[in-house]
């Protein structure tokens, strides 16, 4: 873990979308299938049309293969969306694709629960199963059965 750049060092924040700040470390249990879940309740980005801020809780769940994402680098990466102009659906897909490229997980899903603006909240969900593995079927099943029983949402 000596090659990690951000862990244990003073925090430098990037204010523009920066996937290059993501870092990995070796999965110490590659023989096990297990979940890693990140709950990120303070995500912000900008509406690409109005420039107004959008706020969300981002949920990232994955089953690692050989590499795992280092959590401080993930926090800094998510913070880098602060000045990024992207629709809600675009943001969650970008996050998922960047994490797939970074660590090639067996399975990953990203769910954004954005706070209402103009009386409407948007909750985009995307997932991925590693090709030629049983996780492709899992991704299909979870997509087809996603949100069958949505939570009761108040004002978030």
C-alpha positions as a Markdown table, in Angstrom:
| # | Residue | x | y | z |
|---|---|---|---|---|
| 1 | Unk | 0.0 | 0.0 | 0.0 |
| 2 | Unk | 3.0 | 2.3 | -0.1 |
| 3 | Unk | 2.2 | 3.3 | -3.6 |
| 4 | Unk | -1.1 | 5.0 | -2.6 |
| 5 | Unk | -0.9 | 8.7 | -3.3 |
| 6 | Unk | -3.6 | 10.2 | -1.2 |
| 7 | Unk | -4.0 | 8.0 | 1.9 |
| 8 | Unk | -2.4 | 9.4 | 5.0 |
| 9 | Unk | -1.3 | 12.6 | 3.3 |
| 10 | Unk | -2.8 | 16.1 | 3.4 |
| 11 | Unk | -6.0 | 16.3 | 1.3 |
| 12 | Unk | -5.8 | 18.3 | -1.9 |
| 13 | Unk | -9.2 | 18.8 | -3.5 |
| 14 | Unk | -9.8 | 18.9 | -7.2 |
| 15 | Unk | -12.7 | 21.0 | -8.3 |
| 16 | Unk | -13.2 | 19.6 | -11.8 |
| 17 | Unk | -14.0 | 16.0 | -12.8 |
| 18 | Unk | -10.8 | 14.0 | -12.3 |
| 19 | Unk | -11.0 | 10.2 | -12.7 |
| 20 | Unk | -7.2 | 10.0 | -12.6 |
| 21 | Unk | -7.3 | 10.5 | -8.9 |
| 22 | Unk | -8.9 | 7.1 | -8.3 |
| 23 | Unk | -6.5 | 4.5 | -6.8 |
| 24 | Unk | -6.7 | 0.8 | -6.1 |
| 25 | Unk | -5.2 | -1.8 | -3.8 |
| 26 | Unk | -5.0 | -5.6 | -4.0 |
| 27 | Unk | -8.0 | -7.6 | -2.9 |
| 28 | Unk | -6.7 | -9.8 | -0.2 |
| 29 | Unk | -9.6 | -12.3 | -0.6 |
| 30 | Unk | -9.9 | -12.9 | -4.3 |
| 31 | Unk | -11.3 | -16.4 | -3.7 |
| 32 | Unk | -14.4 | -15.0 | -2.0 |
| 33 | Unk | -17.4 | -13.3 | -3.5 |
| 34 | Unk | -18.3 | -10.5 | -1.1 |
| 35 | Unk | -19.9 | -7.1 | -1.3 |
| 36 | Unk | -18.3 | -3.7 | -0.7 |
| 37 | Unk | -20.7 | -0.9 | -0.3 |
| 38 | Unk | -20.1 | 2.9 | -0.2 |
| 39 | Unk | -22.8 | 5.3 | 0.9 |
| 40 | Unk | -21.9 | 8.8 | -0.3 |
| 41 | Unk | -24.7 | 11.1 | 1.1 |
| 42 | Unk | -23.0 | 14.4 | 0.1 |
| 43 | Unk | -22.5 | 14.1 | -3.7 |
| 44 | Unk | -22.9 | 17.3 | -5.7 |
| 45 | Unk | -22.7 | 18.2 | -9.4 |
| 46 | Unk | -24.1 | 20.9 | -11.6 |
| 47 | Unk | -27.0 | 20.9 | -13.9 |
| 48 | Unk | -25.5 | 21.2 | -17.4 |
| 49 | Unk | -28.3 | 23.5 | -18.6 |
| 50 | Unk | -28.9 | 25.9 | -15.6 |
| 51 | Unk | -25.6 | 25.6 | -13.7 |
| 52 | Unk | -27.7 | 25.0 | -10.5 |
| 53 | Unk | -26.3 | 22.6 | -8.0 |
| 54 | Unk | -27.7 | 19.1 | -7.7 |
| 55 | Unk | -27.4 | 17.1 | -4.5 |
| 56 | Unk | -27.6 | 13.3 | -4.1 |
| 57 | Unk | -26.8 | 10.3 | -2.1 |
| 58 | Unk | -24.7 | 7.9 | -4.3 |
| 59 | Unk | -24.7 | 4.2 | -3.4 |
| 60 | Unk | -21.9 | 2.2 | -4.9 |
| 61 | Unk | -22.0 | -1.6 | -4.3 |
| 62 | Unk | -19.5 | -4.0 | -5.9 |
| 63 | Unk | -18.1 | -7.5 | -5.8 |
| 64 | Unk | -14.3 | -7.1 | -6.2 |
| 65 | Unk | -12.1 | -9.3 | -8.3 |
| 66 | Unk | -8.4 | -8.6 | -8.0 |
| 67 | Unk | -8.4 | -4.9 | -7.3 |
| 68 | Unk | -10.4 | -2.7 | -4.9 |
| 69 | Unk | -10.9 | 1.1 | -4.9 |
| 70 | Unk | -9.2 | 3.0 | -2.1 |
| 71 | Unk | -11.8 | 4.9 | -0.2 |
| 72 | Unk | -10.1 | 8.3 | 0.2 |
| 73 | Unk | -9.4 | 8.4 | -3.5 |
| 74 | Unk | -13.0 | 7.6 | -4.1 |
| 75 | Unk | -14.1 | 10.5 | -1.8 |
| 76 | Unk | -11.8 | 12.9 | -3.7 |
| 77 | Unk | -13.0 | 11.6 | -7.0 |
| 78 | Unk | -16.7 | 12.1 | -6.1 |
| 79 | Unk | -15.9 | 15.5 | -4.8 |
| 80 | Unk | -14.4 | 16.4 | -8.2 |
| 81 | Unk | -17.9 | 16.3 | -9.7 |
| 82 | Unk | -18.7 | 19.5 | -7.7 |
| 83 | Unk | -18.2 | 21.7 | -10.8 |
| 84 | Unk | -19.0 | 19.0 | -13.3 |
| 85 | Unk | -22.1 | 19.8 | -15.5 |
| 86 | Unk | -23.9 | 16.5 | -16.0 |
| 87 | Unk | -27.4 | 15.2 | -15.9 |
| 88 | Unk | -28.1 | 12.8 | -13.0 |
| 89 | Unk | -28.2 | 9.8 | -15.3 |
| 90 | Unk | -24.9 | 10.8 | -16.9 |
| 91 | Unk | -23.2 | 11.1 | -13.5 |
| 92 | Unk | -24.1 | 7.7 | -12.2 |
| 93 | Unk | -23.1 | 6.0 | -15.5 |
| 94 | Unk | -19.7 | 7.9 | -15.6 |
| 95 | Unk | -19.0 | 6.8 | -12.0 |
| 96 | Unk | -19.8 | 3.2 | -12.8 |
| 97 | Unk | -17.7 | 3.2 | -16.0 |
| 98 | Unk | -14.7 | 4.9 | -14.3 |
| 99 | Unk | -14.8 | 2.3 | -11.5 |
| 100 | Unk | -15.1 | -0.6 | -14.0 |
| 101 | Unk | -12.1 | 0.7 | -15.9 |
| 102 | Unk | -10.2 | 1.2 | -12.7 |
| 103 | Unk | -10.7 | -2.2 | -11.0 |
| 104 | Unk | -12.5 | -4.6 | -13.3 |
| 105 | Unk | -14.9 | -5.8 | -10.6 |
| 106 | Unk | -17.0 | -9.0 | -10.9 |
| 107 | Unk | -20.1 | -6.9 | -10.4 |
| 108 | Unk | -20.9 | -3.3 | -9.7 |
| 109 | Unk | -24.0 | -1.1 | -9.3 |
| 110 | Unk | -24.4 | 2.6 | -8.8 |
| 111 | Unk | -27.6 | 4.2 | -7.6 |
| 112 | Unk | -28.1 | 8.0 | -7.3 |
| 113 | Unk | -30.8 | 9.3 | -5.2 |
| 114 | Unk | -31.0 | 13.0 | -6.1 |
| 115 | Unk | -32.9 | 15.5 | -3.9 |
| 116 | Unk | -36.0 | 17.1 | -5.6 |
| 117 | Unk | -35.6 | 20.2 | -7.7 |
| 118 | Unk | -38.7 | 21.7 | -9.2 |
| 119 | Unk | -40.8 | 19.1 | -7.3 |
| 120 | Unk | -39.2 | 16.0 | -9.0 |
| 121 | Unk | -36.5 | 13.7 | -7.7 |
| 122 | Unk | -34.5 | 11.5 | -10.1 |
| 123 | Unk | -33.0 | 8.2 | -9.0 |
| 124 | Unk | -30.9 | 6.7 | -11.8 |
| 125 | Unk | -29.5 | 3.2 | -11.4 |
| 126 | Unk | -27.0 | 1.3 | -13.5 |
| 127 | Unk | -25.1 | -2.0 | -13.1 |
| 128 | Unk | -22.6 | -4.2 | -14.8 |
| 129 | Unk | -21.6 | -7.9 | -14.6 |
| 130 | Unk | -18.2 | -9.0 | -15.8 |
| 131 | Unk | -18.5 | -10.7 | -19.2 |
| 132 | Unk | -18.4 | -14.4 | -19.4 |
| 133 | Unk | -19.2 | -14.8 | -15.7 |
| 134 | Unk | -22.3 | -15.6 | -13.7 |
| 135 | Unk | -22.4 | -11.9 | -12.8 |
| 136 | Unk | -23.8 | -11.0 | -16.2 |
| 137 | Unk | -27.0 | -12.9 | -15.3 |
| 138 | Unk | -27.0 | -11.2 | -11.9 |
| 139 | Unk | -26.8 | -7.8 | -13.5 |
| 140 | Unk | -29.7 | -8.6 | -15.8 |
| 141 | Unk | -31.8 | -9.9 | -12.9 |
| 142 | Unk | -31.1 | -6.9 | -10.7 |
| 143 | Unk | -31.9 | -4.5 | -13.6 |
| 144 | Unk | -35.2 | -6.3 | -14.4 |
| 145 | Unk | -36.2 | -6.4 | -10.7 |
| 146 | Unk | -34.8 | -3.1 | -9.6 |
| 147 | Unk | -37.0 | -0.9 | -7.5 |
| 148 | Unk | -40.0 | -3.2 | -7.5 |
| 149 | Unk | -40.8 | -2.0 | -4.0 |
| 150 | Unk | -39.6 | 1.6 | -3.9 |
| 151 | Unk | -39.1 | 3.1 | -0.5 |
| 152 | Unk | -41.6 | 5.7 | 0.9 |
| 153 | Unk | -39.9 | 8.9 | 0.1 |
| 154 | Unk | -40.7 | 12.0 | 2.1 |
| 155 | Unk | -38.7 | 15.1 | 1.4 |
| 156 | Unk | -35.4 | 13.2 | 1.5 |
